[in-house]
Amino acid sequence: MGTADLCLTPAEEKSILSGKRHIYKSVPCARAWDTFLVDGKRFEIIDVSERSLYTIANKYYPIEGCQSPHDFIRDWRAGHSGDWSPEQAVYVHWFRETGEPGNGSA
């Protein structure tokens, strides 16, 4: 178990603190059981898995708060300068809050 550097954006940190328990990255940034801090709270990586954007749009859209794959694609494009490639691989980093205090924020 190590400390992960997920290079979180302010928007990702806000999302995590509001209860989201996964983030997407273009490369794997951690391994299972690594930990990271957000606003003094410690989180533990549960799994890192590779998925295509097509799979995420068609299977994961509800956990993104979208009503349909089309809505997910629209939101993705809005947040990624219009870029959308269904074959693009992204890494889903699944995590949970540990309940253990952190020391500062990372």
N, C-alpha and C positions, 0 to 999 in steps of 0.2 A: 504494500500500500504506500503510495506516494502522494505528493501534492500536485494537482493538475493546474496548468495554466491554460485556461480556456479562452483567454483573450476576449473576455465578455465586453460587449458594447453596453452603454448605459441603458439602452432599450431592453437588452437581454437581462441585465440585472433587475430592472423593474419588473419584467415578466416573471422572473424566478421568484422574486419577493412577493408577487401577487398570487403565486401558487402553481405556476407552470412547472412541470417536472421533466422537461426534455428540451434540448436545443439542437439545432442543426449546425454542422460545421463542414467545410469542404475537405478537411483532413481530420483524421482521428487525433484528438487533443488529450486523450486520457485513456486509462484502462479501468476495468472493473476494480472497485475498492479504492481507487484514488479518491482524494477529497479536494474540495475547494471551498473558498470563503466568499460570501457575498454579504456585505453590510454586517459583519461580525457573526454571521450564521454559517455553520459548517454543513456542507452537503457532501454526499458520498455517491460516486458513480456506481450504478448498478450494472449497466451494460452499454456497450458501444457497438452499433450495428450499421452496416452500409445498406443504403436503400437508394433506388432511383427516384428522381423527382416525380416520375409517373406513378410509382407505387405510393409515395407519400400523398400525392394529390388524390388518388383514387381510394386509398384505404385509411389514411390518417386525417383526412380533412375535418372530421368531427372534433378531434382533440385540439384542433387549431381554432375551433369556434366558427367554422365555416359551415354553410348549409349544403354545399355541393363541391365536387372537384373543381368546377368552373370558378366558384368563389375563391377557392384556395389559390388557383392559378392567377387570378386577378390580383389577389393580395400579395402573392409572391412577386409578381412583376412590379407592383407598386413599391415594394421594399428592396428590389434588386435592379433598379435602373432599367426595367423593362425586359431584363434577361429571363428567358425560360427555355430550357432544353430538357425534355422529358427523360432523356437518357443520362443526364448528369447524375453522377453519384454524389450523395451527401452522407455524412455520418451522423446518426442520431445518437446523442449522448443522453441516456436515461439516468436519472438520479433521484435521491430522496434526501430530506433534511435529517441529519443525524440526531439532533437534540443536544449535541455537545456544543459548548460555546467555542467560538473562534477568537482569535486575537487580532482585531482589526479587520480590514477588508482587503480582498484580493481581486 
